[in-house]
């Protein structure tokens, strides 16, 4: 990818020789992997619900599976975004729904009970991964620092706030192209208006 | 050399890259002594601004020492001189530059054909800010090539530290221009949305320009505390209604001047349903920017007031209350900063001790720690307001 994008650079522009560590952490990468997985699974559920219901002995539930597919795609998009924390926790919620739905199909009279068992185990494994990812991302991106530093001593005015107030009015003229429309300035004292537009 | 390189969404790395070379006679090479992470770099970090490519060096707030100049610089810049590099690359001679509209310089975007298609007409080239604005390598690096260097520089005296002058390249003139284009009058209330680094500079500029009262709006205690230090009245939007409080502070009339120092990534909160709506549309790629602050400003601004927008927007917004804006007769002023239009004046104010922009720096780190500092800055960890990197 880097060599392709180098086409857009000039000869003198720096090119990457060796890459360093990424700002993405391990949990961010896990979130991305789960996000793409979510989109893949969601597409499968959306496009091939009949095969899925047949494999699980859940014929007649195709619309439900399609709905779950849309939901999975939503989780995926959110997990791939900067709001990945919300995405992963929404996946955990979705996992609970999937487990409940599969459990309802894990009946002795279901001829595909074995497949449902495998699916339950798989979803349980994914749920574990989702939990690890959600907790990891929450912890990695948690706002830290508390209230101990408020920077209330950082005015930025070395001569003090009182001297700073209006100090630039003494020697600065607002350029004509940036003056307010007359309606906005009409109520200002005429002297000040004249000073700012001179 | 080492440089911070964009590889994709939330993927910045400190890479080893080839050194920049002089390409054109008006180029110079600068050894970067200090650079900073800007709030607008986070829009790239989140991949909200189009036309970044893997391998692009980021960063547009930098300064350093000139180590090489091209043959066309003609004595206007010499080896060994200490300069701040403005983030807008300027030729200094086109129609727009002659008018002082440096951020829309007609000559410096080397990918003008892309900008002409995307924007209708080209704007200036920018450092480290997508291929729509030239794809120029940025300054979060040990060295940076400065195109049109004979015009694109701010010479700084040795008596001032890097920390005092670094922000002349972006956030100080950006905050200044945001306030100046409000044409502040002594009886004006100026409301500033967002107390990040640009917001902080805007607040101080409004104080210097003599506003009756400056109101700062944010939700992070450290940013509100820093705003209070400069004499601003603060509103924590997590705790109270912005509109109600602004009306209360202005006798029910609303502030005359409203400044958006937030831009396209306004905070998402269930308490403000339009922000959730915007985020959902953004995720579905149905709009690119979240304009909650614009909506609120237009609603609360006093009729015939001024809306000033230094915050960066990248593309399309939805549910923009144009009817309110039109009927209230609001004036809108916006744009990237015409950096060099203001820097002589601002440098003098720094030298005179009127303002010291270094107040905003809360974290200083090595360039190698840059990727981690992006995360820290984005996640508002450790009470971070502004990061300076030392290559």
Contacts between the chains, C-beta under 8 A, distances in Angstrom:
chain1	res1	chain2	res2	distance
A	1	B	54	5.0
A	2	B	54	5.6
A	2	B	55	4.7
A	5	B	53	3.9
A	5	B	54	5.2
A	5	B	55	4.8
A	5	B	56	7.7
A	6	B	55	6.4
A	8	B	53	5.7
A	8	B	131	5.9
A	8	B	135	6.0
A	9	B	55	7.5
A	9	B	135	6.9
A	10	B	23	6.0
A	10	B	110	7.5
A	11	B	21	7.5
A	11	B	23	6.9
A	12	B	20	6.1
A	12	B	21	3.8
A	12	B	22	6.9
A	12	B	23	4.0
A	12	B	145	6.5
A	13	B	20	7.0
A	13	B	135	8.0
A	13	B	137	5.4
A	13	B	145	7.8
A	14	B	1	7.2
A	14	B	3	6.3
A	14	B	17	4.0
A	14	B	18	4.9
A	14	B	19	6.7
A	14	B	20	5.4
A	14	B	57	6.2
A	14	B	137	5.5
A	14	B	141	7.4
A	15	B	17	6.2
A	15	B	18	5.1
A	15	B	55	7.0
A	16	B	5	6.0
A	16	B	15	4.9
A	16	B	16	7.6
A	16	B	17	5.3
A	16	B	55	5.3
A	17	B	15	7.3
A	17	B	16	4.6
A	17	B	17	5.9
A	17	B	18	6.4
A	18	B	15	6.4
A	18	B	16	4.2
A	19	B	5	7.5
A	19	B	7	7.4
A	19	B	13	5.2
A	19	B	15	5.0
A	20	B	2	8.0
A	20	B	13	4.7
A	20	B	14	4.1
A	20	B	15	5.5
A	20	B	16	7.5
A	20	B	368	7.3
A	20	B	371	7.4
A	21	B	13	6.5
A	21	B	14	7.4
A	21	B	371	6.4
A	22	B	7	6.9
A	22	B	11	5.1
A	22	B	12	7.2
A	22	B	13	5.2
A	22	B	371	6.2
A	23	B	10	6.2
A	23	B	11	6.3
A	23	B	12	4.5
A	23	B	13	7.2
A	23	B	45	7.7
A	23	B	371	3.7
A	23	B	372	6.7
A	23	B	374	4.9
A	23	B	375	5.3
A	24	B	10	5.6
A	24	B	11	5.3
A	25	B	375	7.8
A	28	B	10	6.5
A	77	B	283	5.3
A	77	B	284	7.4
A	78	B	283	6.6
A	80	B	9	7.8
A	81	B	283	5.9
A	82	B	9	7.8
A	82	B	10	6.8
A	82	B	46	5.0
A	82	B	378	7.9
A	83	B	268	7.8
A	83	B	279	7.3
A	83	B	283	7.9
A	141	B	375	7.6
A	141	B	379	4.8
A	142	B	379	7.4
A	142	B	381	7.7
A	143	B	379	6.1
A	143	B	380	5.1
A	143	B	381	6.0
A	144	B	381	4.7
A	144	B	382	5.8
A	145	B	222	7.3
A	145	B	380	7.8
A	145	B	381	6.1
A	145	B	382	4.5
A	145	B	383	3.9
A	145	B	384	7.5
A	146	B	383	7.8
A	147	B	221	5.4
A	148	B	383	7.7
A	149	B	222	5.8
A	149	B	362	7.8
A	149	B	383	4.3
A	150	B	221	5.8
A	150	B	222	5.7
A	150	B	224	7.8
A	150	B	225	3.0
A	150	B	226	7.6
A	151	B	222	5.7
A	151	B	225	5.0
A	151	B	226	4.1
A	151	B	229	6.3
A	151	B	359	7.9
A	151	B	362	7.3
A	151	B	383	7.7
A	151	B	385	7.1
A	152	B	225	4.7
A	152	B	226	7.6
A	152	B	228	6.0
A	152	B	229	5.1
A	153	B	229	6.4
A	154	B	226	5.4
A	154	B	229	5.0
A	154	B	359	4.1
A	154	B	360	7.5
A	155	B	229	4.6
A	155	B	230	5.2
A	155	B	231	7.5
A	155	B	359	6.8
A	156	B	200	7.4
A	156	B	204	5.2
A	156	B	229	7.5
A	156	B	230	6.0
A	156	B	355	5.8
A	156	B	356	5.8
A	156	B	357	6.6
A	156	B	359	3.8
A	156	B	360	7.2
A	157	B	204	7.2
A	157	B	207	7.7
A	157	B	230	7.0
A	157	B	354	7.3
A	157	B	355	6.3
A	157	B	356	7.6
A	158	B	353	4.4
A	158	B	354	7.7
A	158	B	355	7.6
A	158	B	356	5.1
A	159	B	353	5.5
A	159	B	354	6.7
A	161	B	207	7.4
A	161	B	230	7.0
A	161	B	231	4.9
A	164	B	204	7.5
A	164	B	207	5.6
A	164	B	208	5.9
A	164	B	231	7.8
A	164	B	354	6.7
A	164	B	355	7.3
A	165	B	207	5.8
A	165	B	208	7.9
A	165	B	210	6.7
A	165	B	231	7.0
A	166	B	186	7.1
A	166	B	207	8.0
A	166	B	208	7.3
A	166	B	209	7.3
A	166	B	210	3.3
A	167	B	208	5.3
A	167	B	354	5.6
A	168	B	205	7.9
A	168	B	208	4.1
A	168	B	209	5.2
A	168	B	210	7.2
A	168	B	349	7.3
A	168	B	354	7.5
A	169	B	186	7.7
A	169	B	209	6.5
A	169	B	210	4.5
A	172	B	180	8.0
A	172	B	209	7.1
A	172	B	345	6.9
A	174	B	180	5.8
A	174	B	183	5.0
A	175	B	100	7.2
A	175	B	180	7.6
A	177	B	99	8.0
A	178	B	180	5.6
A	178	B	181	4.4
A	178	B	183	6.3
A	178	B	333	6.8
A	179	B	183	4.8
A	180	B	182	7.1
A	180	B	183	3.8
A	180	B	185	7.8
A	180	B	306	5.4
A	180	B	331	6.4
A	181	B	304	6.9
A	181	B	306	7.8
A	181	B	329	7.7
A	181	B	331	5.0
A	183	B	304	3.9
A	183	B	329	6.2
A	184	B	183	7.3
A	184	B	256	6.4
A	184	B	304	5.0
A	184	B	305	5.9
A	184	B	306	5.8
A	184	B	331	6.6
A	185	B	183	6.6
A	185	B	185	6.1
A	187	B	187	7.2
A	188	B	185	3.9
A	188	B	186	7.0
A	188	B	187	6.2
A	188	B	188	7.9
A	189	B	185	8.0
A	189	B	186	6.9
A	189	B	187	7.5
A	192	B	185	5.9
A	192	B	186	5.2
A	193	B	185	7.0
A	196	B	183	6.4
A	196	B	185	7.2
